[in-house]
Amino acid sequence: MEGNTFIDFLLNSWTGNVVISIFKFINGLIPKKDDQILFESVPDFSDNPLQLYNYIKSSNTSYKPLWVVDEIREDFKVPQYKRNTLGELWQFLRSKYIVTSHGYHLFLKGKNQVYVNLWHGMPLKTMGYAENNPQILPPKSDDNNYYLIATSTIMRNALAACFNQDPRRIFITGQPRNDKIFKDCPEDLIPGFNEYTIILYAPTYRENGSDFLFPDFDKDRFQKFLKEHKILFFVKLHPLERAYNMEFFKEMENVIILEDRMLRERQLDLYDFLPCADILVTDYSSIYFDFLLLDKPIVFAVPDLEEYKKQRGFILEPYDFWTPGPKVKVFEEFLEEIGKFIKNPNYYSQERKTINDLVNYYKDDKSSKRVYELVWGSL
């Protein structure tokens, strides 16, 4: 909280703006290492930055990567610097390139630094400047050394509204993390997974910590349903949501919490897991835009839809059009729709194709390559 208060002071006060201006001026005077790329993501070593890092590493370029992290990881053989330390600050000041998933450091960027904002998903919900009462306004940059990526023209326009960004600095490349979902499911991740229907439940973050799924949820009925249909129900909670709802899913048969530790031990993340899923269950998370690339069923569990519209709202309206799958508000209906998809995976297939064509211009595993060529040129 103290860190957030300090950032708020820097961005939203006259004194803070003076401090930023002085820092950026000094930053612009400090020589940069032309071959140094600073990566950062939330959580550490994840999302779009991780996949771009892996692409650059596998391409045997002369660039020298380093990571800013919350915790040093010995299994990643790359220079790492803990966040909010003098070491991190110095490496930022010396790095020619910054690659991020959450826009960190942007308000301190010097004009002699290249900033690659990969973000962490395309917007369905309002955020930033598009919110009615925004708590955090993302910093913007319109110089030629700034890159923000999108997956389609529609998404570029949505991001421009959310970031108050010149759309000419938003580039349609696809998201690097989606390169992974065109690969096969890692064989050792779910032993015998071909014998089951794999359902992934990946909800968005709710600031009020409300319960997941449905008010009339029946634990015994759910577990019986999973067994009868040979379903493994994987739960991937938002990193900020675990404190509220981790206990809700514990000690349930055929329900597996997909913890970061399980993935981290294999140097994987959520997007390595997506090809394993036969059905996605979500609500307002942008993960379904990515899952559309697999043309697999999606169920939207939205018992609080009207309340969520009022509190947060959507940048893409109407919600019913942009969500190509059944919208379920009660538990029994949820089970019925899952059953329909098990019998007929083509249920809602035309709706999925329509939205996929609108939100994903590229439908391949070359997004990392396109981002690299955009920023650094051809290999």
TILUM-404301 format. One record per residue (C-alpha): residue number from 1; residue in three letters; x, y, z. Coordinates in Angstrom, 3 decimals. Each point is the difference from the previous one (the first is absolute). Last residue first. Layout:
<atoms>
num residuo u v w
NUM ALA X Y Z
...
</atoms>
This chain:
<atoms>
num residuo u v w
379 LEU 16.943 -11.937 -37.162
378 SER -2.258 2.638 -1.495
377 GLY -0.508 3.306 1.785
376 TRP 0.322 0.860 3.700
375 VAL -3.375 1.485 0.911
374 LEU -2.439 -1.133 -2.696
373 GLU 2.074 -3.067 -0.900
372 TYR -0.070 -1.180 3.621
371 VAL -3.724 0.636 0.329
370 ARG -0.716 -1.912 -3.216
369 LYS 2.178 -2.936 1.061
368 SER -1.696 -0.190 3.384
367 SER -3.393 0.001 -1.754
366 LYS 0.919 -2.886 -2.336
365 ASP -2.046 -2.868 1.450
364 ASP -3.028 0.467 -2.266
363 LYS -3.466 1.500 -0.158
362 TYR 0.785 3.628 -0.772
361 TYR -2.825 2.534 -0.151
360 ASN -1.368 -1.162 3.342
359 VAL -2.814 2.142 1.436
358 LEU -2.491 0.217 -2.875
357 ASP 0.704 -3.363 -1.645
356 ASN -0.160 -1.703 3.405
355 ILE -3.334 1.673 0.676
354 THR -1.665 -1.404 -3.116
353 LYS 1.683 -3.407 0.296
352 ARG -1.175 -0.430 3.586
351 GLU -3.564 0.894 -0.954
350 GLN 0.089 -2.586 -2.771
349 SER 1.306 -2.686 2.379
348 TYR -2.706 0.590 2.645
347 TYR -0.491 -3.807 0.394
346 ASN 2.714 -1.552 -2.136
345 PRO 1.354 -1.898 3.030
344 ASN -3.216 -2.107 0.013
343 LYS -0.549 -2.597 2.724
342 ILE 2.539 1.510 2.398
341 PHE -1.203 3.474 -0.954
340 LYS -3.603 -0.834 0.859
339 GLY 1.014 -1.477 3.359
338 ILE 1.866 3.171 0.939
337 GLU -3.146 1.957 -0.868
336 GLU -2.180 -2.175 2.228
335 LEU 2.433 0.207 2.921
334 PHE -0.013 3.811 -0.147
333 GLU -3.795 0.071 -0.284
332 GLU -0.182 -1.921 3.276
331 PHE 2.332 2.493 1.693
330 VAL -1.731 3.233 -0.879
329 LYS 1.153 3.043 -1.994
328 VAL 1.172 -1.472 -3.285
327 LYS 1.100 1.916 -3.102
326 PRO 0.342 -2.523 -2.803
325 GLY 2.884 0.552 -2.398
324 PRO 1.418 2.581 -2.362
323 THR 0.484 2.989 2.360
322 TRP 0.203 3.154 -2.130
321 PHE -3.679 -0.043 -0.953
320 ASP -1.398 -0.462 3.533
319 TYR 2.323 2.651 1.400
318 PRO -1.489 2.667 -2.246
317 GLU 2.370 1.732 0.034
316 LEU 3.789 -0.065 0.045
315 ILE 1.620 2.414 2.491
314 PHE -2.009 -1.682 2.719
313 GLY -1.327 1.164 3.358
312 ARG 1.583 0.034 3.442
311 GLN -2.639 0.543 2.690
310 LYS -3.171 0.200 -2.078
309 LYS 0.909 -2.768 -2.428
308 TYR 1.244 -2.139 2.886
307 GLU -3.353 0.286 1.778
306 GLU -1.853 -1.053 -3.126
305 LEU 2.325 -2.946 -0.611
304 ASP 0.131 -1.344 3.561
303 PRO -0.978 -3.622 -0.772
302 VAL 2.474 0.057 -2.909
301 ALA 1.508 -3.410 -0.759
300 PHE 0.953 0.350 -3.671
299 VAL 0.516 -3.399 -1.647
298 ILE 2.556 -0.346 -2.798
297 PRO 0.318 -2.885 -2.455
296 LYS 3.127 -0.507 -2.124
295 ASP 1.085 1.839 -3.140
294 LEU 3.665 0.002 1.110
293 LEU 0.528 3.661 -0.942
292 LEU -3.117 0.785 2.039
291 PHE 2.037 -0.812 3.122
290 ASP 1.874 3.288 -0.448
289 PHE -3.143 2.145 0.026
288 TYR -1.233 -2.224 2.856
287 ILE 2.890 1.117 2.201
286 SER -1.496 3.492 0.005
285 SER -1.666 -0.739 3.318
284 TYR -3.626 1.039 0.448
283 ASP -1.518 -3.369 0.954
282 THR 1.990 -3.158 -0.598
281 VAL -0.473 -3.694 -0.683
280 LEU 2.232 -1.402 -2.739
279 ILE -0.677 -3.428 -1.516
278 ASP 2.365 -2.623 -1.429
277 ALA 3.044 1.304 1.874
276 CYS 3.459 -1.473 -0.615
275 PRO 0.877 2.618 -2.651
274 LEU -0.437 2.649 2.750
273 PHE 2.682 -1.450 2.289
272 ASP 3.047 1.541 -1.679
271 TYR -1.897 3.279 0.152
270 LEU -0.356 -0.259 3.774
269 ASP 3.755 -0.044 0.588
268 LEU 2.838 -2.457 -0.411
267 GLN 3.517 -0.270 1.444
266 ARG -0.753 -3.609 1.008
265 GLU 0.102 0.697 3.752
264 ARG -1.666 3.333 -0.776
263 LEU -3.149 -1.672 -1.276
262 MET -0.829 -1.899 3.172
261 ARG 1.246 2.945 2.089
260 ASP -2.340 2.384 -1.819
259 GLU -2.907 -2.040 1.275
258 LEU -2.596 -1.633 -2.195
257 ILE -2.468 -0.936 2.724
256 ILE -1.323 -3.441 -0.872
255 VAL -3.646 -1.049 0.320
254 ASN -0.760 -3.680 -0.691
253 GLU -0.868 -0.396 3.697
252 MET -0.339 3.188 2.020
251 GLU 2.384 0.356 2.935
250 LYS 0.794 3.651 -0.763
249 PHE -2.133 2.028 -2.374
248 PHE -1.493 2.604 2.348
247 GLU 3.200 0.206 2.024
246 MET 1.773 1.842 -2.814
245 ASN -2.764 2.600 -0.158
244 TYR 0.820 3.245 1.769
243 ALA 3.798 -0.063 0.321
242 ARG 0.245 -1.456 -3.483
241 GLU -1.536 2.947 -1.801
240 LEU 3.044 2.206 -0.589
239 PRO 1.846 -2.685 -2.004
238 HIS -3.186 -0.739 -2.021
237 LEU -1.138 -3.545 0.634
236 LYS 0.703 -2.878 -2.338
235 VAL -2.408 -2.846 0.808
234 PHE 0.243 -3.317 -1.821
233 PHE -3.119 -2.183 -0.204
232 LEU 0.874 -3.543 -1.064
231 ILE -3.061 -1.537 -1.603
230 LYS -0.884 -3.676 -0.358
229 HIS -3.682 0.754 -0.728
228 GLU -1.435 -1.862 2.994
227 LYS 2.910 1.059 2.199
226 LEU -0.361 3.711 -0.768
225 PHE -3.782 -0.124 0.484
224 LYS 0.353 -1.711 3.386
223 GLN 2.499 2.673 1.062
222 PHE -2.405 2.745 -1.004
221 ARG -2.997 -1.550 1.759
220 ASP 2.012 -0.308 3.209
219 LYS 1.228 3.620 -0.184
218 ASP -3.375 1.537 -0.818
217 PHE 0.391 3.594 -1.201
216 ASP -3.175 2.035 0.548
215 PRO 1.883 3.313 0.333
214 PHE 1.875 -0.858 -3.209
213 LEU 3.578 -0.101 -1.321
212 PHE 2.423 1.903 2.165
211 ASP -0.627 1.753 3.290
210 SER 0.532 3.744 0.285
209 GLY 3.432 1.461 0.788
208 ASN -1.165 3.601 -0.417
207 GLU 2.754 0.797 -2.513
206 ARG -1.059 -2.785 -2.312
205 TYR 2.842 -1.370 -2.079
204 THR -0.930 -1.958 -3.108
203 PRO -0.919 -3.645 -0.107
202 ALA 2.028 -2.900 -1.449
201 TYR -1.797 -3.358 0.265
200 LEU 1.711 -2.524 -2.254
199 ILE -1.948 -3.115 -0.954
198 ILE 1.832 -3.141 -1.098
197 THR -2.177 -2.849 -1.275
196 TYR 1.804 -3.102 1.121
195 GLU 1.781 -3.070 -1.376
194 ASN 2.290 2.137 -2.147
193 PHE 1.354 1.571 3.200
192 GLY 1.765 -3.234 0.938
191 PRO 2.695 1.841 1.952
190 ILE -0.753 3.738 0.059
189 LEU 3.199 2.071 -0.220
188 ASP 2.207 -2.860 -1.176
187 GLU -1.157 0.094 -3.620
186 PRO 0.256 3.763 -0.461
185 CYS -3.155 0.841 -2.012
184 ASP 0.906 0.387 -3.651
183 LYS 1.081 3.342 -1.449
182 PHE -2.261 2.621 -1.595
181 ILE -0.714 1.390 3.469
180 LYS 3.597 1.045 0.459
179 ASP 0.066 2.658 -2.715
178 ASN -2.825 1.652 1.957
177 ARG 2.480 1.413 2.513
176 PRO 1.525 2.140 -2.751
175 GLN -3.235 1.987 -0.441
174 GLY -1.107 0.876 -3.522
173 THR 1.950 2.467 -2.112
172 ILE -2.352 2.912 -0.623
171 PHE 1.948 3.063 1.074
170 ILE -1.045 2.824 2.296
169 ARG 2.135 3.155 -0.342
168 ARG -2.193 1.276 -2.861
167 PRO -2.967 -0.488 2.329
166 ASP 1.126 3.089 1.976
165 GLN -0.752 -1.109 3.550
164 ASN -2.607 1.085 2.504
163 PHE 0.846 -3.391 1.544
162 CYS -3.553 -1.397 0.131
161 ALA -1.161 1.743 -3.180
160 ALA 3.099 -0.976 -2.004
159 LEU -0.313 -3.534 1.375
158 ALA -3.525 -0.306 -1.388
157 ASN 1.101 1.395 -3.368
156 ARG 2.873 -2.471 -0.233
155 MET -2.350 -2.783 1.045
154 ILE -2.345 0.777 -2.866
153 THR 2.931 0.140 -2.429
152 SER 1.218 -3.403 1.174
151 THR 2.294 -1.766 2.495
150 ALA 1.620 3.025 1.631
149 ILE 3.496 1.138 0.957
148 LEU 1.353 3.144 1.651
147 TYR 3.334 1.345 -1.235
146 TYR 1.885 3.113 1.128
145 ASN 3.267 1.249 -1.506
144 ASN -1.765 2.170 -2.565
143 ASP -1.381 2.291 2.697
142 ASP -3.672 -0.129 0.968
141 SER 0.199 -1.109 3.604
140 LYS -2.778 -0.639 2.469
139 PRO -0.220 -0.580 3.742
138 PRO -2.851 -2.241 1.170
137 LEU -2.704 1.804 1.963
136 ILE -0.686 -1.779 3.281
135 GLN -3.146 0.405 2.068
134 PRO -2.214 0.620 -3.013
133 ASN -3.538 1.156 0.770
132 ASN -2.010 -0.570 -3.170
131 GLU 2.664 -2.204 -1.558
130 ALA 1.174 0.630 -3.579
129 TYR 3.120 1.910 1.108
128 GLY 1.416 -3.035 1.771
127 MET -2.082 -3.124 -0.316
126 THR -3.331 -1.073 -1.407
125 LYS -0.473 -3.729 -0.223
124 LEU 0.526 -1.960 -3.223
123 PRO 3.564 1.175 -0.464
122 MET 2.763 -2.027 -1.673
121 GLY 2.389 -1.783 2.309
120 HIS 3.128 0.430 2.080
119 TRP 1.815 3.099 -1.343
118 LEU 2.743 -0.416 -2.622
117 ASN 1.311 3.523 0.619
116 VAL 3.356 0.189 -1.793
115 TYR 1.927 3.125 1.065
114 VAL 3.073 1.051 -1.938
113 GLN 2.225 2.311 2.061
112 ASN 1.768 3.157 -1.233
111 LYS -3.119 2.082 0.611
110 GLY 0.221 -0.942 3.672
109 LYS -2.671 -2.060 1.686
108 LEU -0.949 0.950 3.577
107 PHE -3.792 0.010 -0.554
106 LEU 0.385 -3.325 -1.803
105 HIS 1.779 -1.664 2.925
104 TYR -2.681 -2.712 0.326
103 GLY -2.449 -0.348 -2.870
102 HIS -1.494 -3.313 1.122
101 SER 1.391 -2.720 -2.283
100 THR 3.429 1.539 -0.594
99 VAL 2.935 0.138 -2.396
98 ILE 2.511 2.861 0.502
97 TYR 2.816 0.521 -2.508
96 LYS 3.115 2.206 0.157
95 SER 0.695 -1.050 3.569
94 ARG 2.402 2.106 2.109
93 LEU -2.606 1.934 2.001
92 PHE -2.044 -3.144 0.555
91 GLN 3.087 -1.864 1.198
90 TRP 0.701 2.809 2.476
89 LEU -3.563 -0.028 1.332
88 GLU 0.022 -3.792 0.439
87 GLY 3.247 0.115 1.936
86 LEU -1.297 2.857 2.133
85 THR -2.885 -2.216 1.048
84 ASN -3.742 0.202 -0.696
83 ARG -0.223 -3.353 -1.798
82 LYS 2.706 -2.576 0.554
81 TYR 2.576 -0.363 -2.732
80 GLN 0.524 -3.100 -2.123
79 PRO 2.810 -0.989 -2.394
78 VAL -1.030 -3.142 -1.953
77 LYS 0.272 -3.686 0.791
76 PHE -3.599 -0.507 1.021
75 ASP -0.155 -2.934 2.447
74 GLU 1.558 2.120 2.770
73 ARG -2.986 2.309 0.219
72 ILE 0.396 3.380 1.710
71 GLU -3.294 1.261 1.449
70 ASP -1.942 3.149 -0.892
69 VAL 1.654 0.190 -3.391
68 VAL 1.715 2.360 -2.451
67 TRP 1.519 -2.168 -2.716
66 LEU 3.120 0.251 -2.147
65 PRO 0.570 -0.580 -3.697
64 LYS 3.230 0.443 -1.961
63 TYR -0.537 0.402 -3.740
62 SER 2.480 -1.748 -2.319
61 THR -2.717 -2.125 -1.576
60 ASN -0.061 -3.770 0.343
59 SER -3.605 -0.346 -1.228
58 SER -0.927 -2.234 2.960
57 LYS 0.661 2.851 2.456
56 ILE -1.998 2.492 -2.049
55 TYR -2.969 -2.380 -0.215
54 ASN 0.219 -0.929 3.679
53 TYR 0.043 3.692 0.985
52 LEU -3.007 0.641 -2.257
51 GLN -1.832 -2.877 1.727
50 LEU 0.904 1.240 3.463
49 PRO -0.962 3.596 -0.797
48 ASN -3.470 -1.053 -1.259
47 ASP -1.051 -1.854 3.151
46 SER 2.374 -1.210 2.674
45 PHE 3.444 0.192 1.566
44 ASP -1.058 1.808 3.190
43 PRO -3.762 0.334 0.542
42 VAL -0.425 2.678 -1.261
41 SER 2.673 0.756 -2.606
40 GLU 3.345 1.717 -0.441
39 PHE 2.703 -0.115 -2.663
38 LEU 3.002 2.347 -0.382
37 ILE 1.750 -0.331 -3.350
36 GLN 3.706 0.912 -0.295
35 ASP 1.802 0.092 -3.376
34 ASP 0.070 3.773 -0.467
33 LYS 1.235 0.559 3.538
32 LYS -1.309 3.480 0.696
31 PRO 1.934 3.200 0.715
30 ILE -1.526 2.140 2.791
29 LEU -1.109 3.419 -1.225
28 GLY -3.606 -1.032 -0.756
27 ASN -0.355 -1.451 3.489
26 ILE 1.028 3.348 1.482
25 PHE -2.785 1.736 -1.948
24 LYS -2.446 -2.748 0.942
23 PHE 0.896 0.432 3.680
22 ILE -0.469 3.781 -0.133
21 SER -3.370 -0.340 -1.723
20 ILE -1.105 -2.681 2.476
19 VAL 0.892 2.193 2.992
18 VAL -1.885 2.931 -1.527
17 ASN -3.020 -2.226 -0.589
16 GLY 0.113 -1.121 3.625
15 THR 0.019 3.588 1.233
14 TRP -3.047 0.835 -2.122
13 SER -1.819 -3.085 1.251
12 ASN -1.693 -2.879 -1.774
11 LEU 2.715 -2.181 -1.488
10 LEU 2.709 0.195 2.661
9 PHE -2.417 0.018 2.946
8 ASP -1.963 -2.929 -1.430
7 ILE 3.281 -1.891 -0.402
6 PHE 0.807 0.699 3.661
5 THR -3.435 -1.129 1.134
4 ASN 0.308 -3.194 -2.058
3 GLY 3.336 -0.777 1.641
2 GLU -1.484 0.593 3.462
1 MET -2.844 -2.370 -0.831
</atoms>
